[in-house]
Amino acid sequence: MPIVGGLDIHRKQITFDYLDTETGQVQRGQVSPADREHLRAWLARFAGRKDVAFAAEGCTGWRYVAEELAAAGVAAHLAEPADTAFARGRKRHAKTDKTDCRHLRMLLAEGRLPECWIPPGNILECRALLETYHDLRREHTAWAQRIHAVLFHQGAPALGEGTLRSEQGLAELRAAAAAHLSPAGQLQIATALDMTDALDARLHELRHQLLDAARHLTGAKVLAARLYGVGPVTALALTCWLGGAGRFSSSRKAVRFAGLDVTVHSSDRKGPPGRLSRQGPPVLRWAVYEAGKTHARSSAPDHGYYAQVKERQNGKRAALSEARKILRQACHILAELGDDALSAA
């Protein structure tokens, strides 16, 4: 590539450093403010050229930068942040935006850039929907926990299982709040119920969008059909984060990517052993864990193994073991499909 460069992305500005390998000239500067319009105007200088490549770290903001680079005909390379920092070596001087983009440019020019996969646009949209769905689910659970906490804090009778899922249960909750809670406590319960109603409505709408997306994605349809406990939403999450040709050289790396591998010790050798790394997409980790819990059913094909682990450890460890199995199996299936997994069904 006659022109190679690096981009350091921040909310206020994008710092650039690129080298013209034919003339040996280096250009440095900033694109400010950092948005699509100003980046597109800056990229106009490379119009008509097919020999330009830029690298950027896979941090917040990389999506629009990669999209604008591709639209301008510039080859976009996404660097893995942790591996990029490791390639820098021991810190010998202050780290600045200029040194960061120069470091990216040098790694790209030398062919040592630890690259990440850049998903197609439809996969990025599905990821955004899944992340929103997961956030709303967590918020819904938090409001339900607040309701139970307020009742306990003011000595009201405990709610039964499934109280918040039926109209009769909600009526009993309002009656208990009126009879046992202070005015402030009643306001807390009323606010929590309003919030859960709004979250339920949004979750219902999002779930329909996710189901529709899963029906139209080849990888999601195949995974839902072949893996026990993997529904459309889980299959969509697996496809969006594990799909694509050559994504992982082994299924073990897919488990590590999801954050379900067991760490031995922390970086400073003070952490207790046997903890999950919890690195990677939280949505994917949540989805496969929920799928792993389905093997608690006696009709599940792997129920015997689940029961053994539960008896020896506990139900959570058993579900995690099943989740790792599901990840490995999904990785093999998606590897067989290759890029067809991301195509329309």
N, C-alpha and C positions, 0 to 999 in steps of 0.2 A: 504494500500500500504506500503510494507516494506521500499521503498525508495521514498521520496517526496522531491521536490526541486523547486527552483525559478531561473529564468533567467532574467537578466537585459540587454536589447539589446541596443547597441550603434554601431555607424558606425565603430569604431576602435576595439572594443572588446566586448565580451559577458561575463558578470560576473555571476558566478554560485554559488549557495549555496544549498546543498542537505543534507538530514538527513537519515541515515539508522536507521529505527525505531527498528530494532531487536538488534543492537549493541549499539545504541545511539551515534554513531560517526557522526560528521558533517564535510563535506568537502567543502572548499571554494577555489575560484581561478578565473582565467580568461581564455577565449579562444580568442587568438589573432593571426592573424587578424580575424575579424568577417566575415567569408564567409562559403560557403557550405563545401568546402574541409576540412577546419580545424574543423568545427563543427562535420562533419561526423567522422573524426578521433577521436575526443574526445568522441563521443557517443559509440565508439566501446567497451568501458569498460563495457557497459551494455548489450553486445551481449548475446543472449540466455535467458535473463530475461524478464518476463512478469509482473513484479510487480513494475515497475518504472513509476513515473508520475512527470511531470514538468509543472510549470505555467510560462507564460510570458505575459507581457502587450501587448494589441492590438495597438501598435505603429508601425511606419515605420520599416520594416524588419521582422515583425512577420511571413510573409508568408513562407519564406524559412526555418525559424526555425521550424515552425509547420510541414512542409513537411519532414524535416530531422528527426524530432522526430518520426513521424509516420512511416517513412521508417525503423527506427532502432527498431521499436516495443515498443517505449516509449509512454505512454499516454500523449497527449498534451492538455493543458488547457489554453485558452486565456482569459485574465482578461480585464475587461472594465476599462480604465485608470482613469476616473473621480471617479467612485465608489470605485476603489482601493485606490485612494488618500484619499477619504472620510473615508474609513475604518481605515486609519492610525490614525485618530484623530488629535488633535491639535499638531502643530509642537513644539517639545520640544528640539530638537537637530538638528545639521546639517544633511541634507539629502545627502546620498552617494549611490554609486552603491551597496555597500555591504548591506546597510540597506534596499535598495529597493528589492533586491532578497531575503533577509531574510524575509521581510514582505510578499512577494508573497508565500514563502515556508510555513510560518505559517498560512496564510489564507487557502491555499490548504489543509494543514494537519488538520485544524480545520473544514473544510467543509464550510467556509465562503467566498470563492472566488467568486466575482461577475463575472460570466463567460459570454463571448461573443460566438456567434455561429461561428464555423469554416466552411466556405462553401467548397463544393467539388471543385476539380481542374477546371472543365469546367465552373463553375460559376465564379471563380476568373478570368479566361481568358476572359469571356464575360464582366465582370466589367472593366477590363483593356481596352478592346476595346471601351466600352461606355465612359470611362473617356477620352480616346484619342480623340474620336469623338467630345465630348463636348468641349475640349480644342481647337480643330481646328475650331469649329464653332465660339467660342468666338474670336479667333485670326482673323478669316475672317471678323467678324463684326468690329473689331478694325481697320483693314486696310481700310474698306469701310468708316468708320467714319473719318479716316485721309484724305481720298480723298476729302470728303465734306469740311473738315476744311481748307485744303489748298486752295481750290477754293474760299471759303468765305474770307479767310485771304487776298487774293490778288485781291479780287473784281471781280472774274469771275462770269458769270451767273450761277444761281443755277441749279442743275440737276433735272430732273423729276423723278417720281417714276419708279423704275425698270430699270433705265439707265444701271446699272452694270450687268443686267441679260441677255442682248441681244447684239448681234454683232453690230447692228445699234447704240445702245446706247453707246457702247464702242468706236465706231468710232467718235461719236459726242463728247465724252469726250476728246479723243485725239486731235480733232480739236480745242475744246475750250481751252485746255491746251496750245497748240501751239500759239493760238491767244492772250491769256490774261495773261499767266503766265510768270514769269521770268525763266531764265535757271535752277536755283535751284528748282523752283516750278515744272517745267516740269520733272526734274529728280525725284522729290518726287512722282509725279503721275505715272511715268513709273515704279518706284520701287514698288509702291503699287499694280499696275496691275500685275506685275510679281509675286508678293507674293500671290495675290488672285488666279492667275491661278494655281500656285503650290498647294495651299490649296484646290482648287476645285478638282483637280485630286486626291489628297489623300482622301478627303472627299467622293468622288464617290466610291473609292475602299473600304473604311471602311464601308460605308453604305451597300454595297453588302454583306460584311462579317457579319454585324449585322442582315440583313434580313435573311441570310442563318441560322444564329444561332437561330433566333426567330422561324423559321419554324421547327426547330428540337428540340424545348423545349416545353414540354407539357403545363406548366404554361403560357408561352407567347402566345401560340395558343389559349388557353381558354380565357385569358383576352382580347385579340384582338377581339375575336368573341362576347364577352358578354358585353363589356363596350364601350359606344359611345365615339368617339374621341380618343380612345387608339389605336394607330397604332402599327406595329411590334416593332419599336425601343422603344417606351414607355412601351409596354408590356414586352419587354425583361428587361428593367431597373426595372420595378416593381417586376418581378419574381426574378431577381438577388439579390435585396436588401430586399425583403419582404418574399420570398419563404422559404419553409422548415417547417416541423411539429413543432408546439409549439413555433414559433418565437415570437409571441406577444399574450399576454393574452387578449388584447382588441384592437379594431381598433383605439382607441384614442391614444394608445401608438405608433402605426405605424405613425400617423400624427406627433407626437412629434419627433419620430426618423427621419422623413424627414425634420424637421426644419420648419414646416408650422404652428406650434401652436403659439398663441399670448402670449407674455410674459407680465407680470404685471409690474415688475420693475427689474432693474439690481441688481447684487449682492451687490453693495454699495448703493442701494436705491436712486440713482441719475438719472437713465435712465428714459426717458419718457415712459408712458404706451402705449400699443397697438402696439408694434413692434414685428415682427416675430423673432423667436429665430435664424433662419438660421444656425442651427446646424445639422449635419448629411451630407449625400452625396449630393453635389451640382448637380450632374447629375440627381438624382432622383427628386429633387426639380424642376429643369428646365423642365424635361420631363412631369411631371404631370401638371405643370403650362401651358405648351403649349397645353396639352390635355384639360385643363379647358377652354382655350380660344375658343375652337371649339364650345362651347355652345352659342357663340354669334350668330351662324347661326339660322335663323328662323326655320329650319327643325330639330334642335336639340331637343331631348325629354325633356330636362330641360331648354329650352330657356326662359320660363316664369319666372322662379326663377332668372335666370341670368339677365333678363331685369329689374326685380324689384330691385335687388341689385345694378345694374349699375345706375339706376335712383336715388336711395337713396344715394349711395356712389360714385363709379366710376367703369370703366371697369376693372381696375386692381383688385379691391376688389372682384368683381364678379367672375373673373377668379380664384382667390385664393379660394373662397368658393367652386367653382366647383372642384378645384384640391383636396381639402380636402375630398369632397364626393367621388371622384375617388379613393383616397387612402383607404378610409374606405371600399368601395365596393371591391377593389382589395384584401385587407387584408382578408375579409371574404371568398372570392372565393379561395384564396391560402390556407387558413386554412382548407377548405373543401378538397382540393386536397392533403394536407399534403406533404410528401416527393415525391409523384408522380409528383408534379409540377416541380421538378428539373430533372426528368427523360427524356429520349429521346422520342420524339413524334413518 
